[in-house]
Amino acid sequence: MSVSDPFPPHEAVQALARQAGLELTAENTPGIIENMRILQHYSDLINTFPLSDHCPPAFGYQP
């Protein structure tokens, strides 16, 4: 992993899959890494969303 790309290389994804007991083909790894990038983007959006300390918490969702 480089500083500019925080996501693991293909070999690391394969090693993590083996540790989890998953069998992946080499064709799966690029998609897995891309999904990790997408999830990181969503996580960044959530973590950077401004929330006021003065708003009451939402205890449940009612449509």
C-alpha positions as CSV (number, residue, x, y, z in Angstrom):
1,M,0.0,0.0,0.0
2,S,1.2,3.4,-0.8
3,V,0.4,6.7,0.9
4,S,-1.5,7.8,-2.1
5,D,-3.6,4.6,-2.3
6,P,-4.8,3.4,1.1
7,F,-6.3,0.2,-0.3
8,P,-4.4,-3.1,-0.2
9,P,-2.9,-4.6,-3.3
10,H,-4.3,-7.7,-4.9
11,E,-2.0,-10.0,-2.9
12,A,-3.2,-8.5,0.4
13,V,-6.9,-8.9,-0.6
14,Q,-6.2,-12.6,-1.5
15,A,-4.4,-13.1,1.9
16,L,-7.3,-11.5,3.8
17,A,-9.8,-13.7,1.9
18,R,-7.8,-16.8,2.8
19,Q,-7.8,-15.7,6.5
20,A,-11.6,-15.4,6.3
21,G,-11.9,-18.8,4.7
22,L,-13.0,-17.3,1.3
23,E,-11.9,-18.5,-2.1
24,L,-11.4,-15.7,-4.6
25,T,-10.3,-15.7,-8.1
26,A,-7.9,-13.1,-9.5
27,E,-10.9,-11.7,-11.5
28,N,-12.7,-10.8,-8.2
29,T,-10.0,-8.7,-6.7
30,P,-10.3,-5.5,-8.7
31,G,-14.0,-5.4,-8.0
32,I,-13.4,-5.9,-4.3
33,I,-10.8,-3.1,-4.2
34,E,-13.2,-0.8,-6.1
35,N,-16.0,-1.7,-3.6
36,M,-13.6,-0.8,-0.8
37,R,-13.0,2.6,-2.4
38,I,-16.8,3.2,-2.7
39,L,-17.4,2.2,0.9
40,Q,-14.6,4.6,2.0
41,H,-16.3,7.4,0.0
42,Y,-19.6,6.7,1.8
43,S,-17.8,6.5,5.2
44,D,-16.1,9.9,4.5
45,L,-19.5,11.4,3.6
46,I,-21.0,10.2,6.9
47,N,-18.0,11.2,9.0
48,T,-17.7,14.7,7.6
49,F,-21.5,15.5,7.7
50,P,-21.9,18.5,10.1
51,L,-24.0,17.7,13.1
52,S,-24.9,20.3,15.7
53,D,-24.4,19.6,19.3
54,H,-27.7,21.3,19.9
55,C,-30.0,19.0,17.9
56,P,-31.9,16.4,19.8
57,P,-31.0,12.8,19.0
58,A,-33.3,10.8,16.8
59,F,-34.3,7.6,18.7
60,G,-36.1,6.0,15.8
61,Y,-37.2,6.5,12.3
62,Q,-40.9,6.9,11.4
63,P,-41.7,7.3,7.8
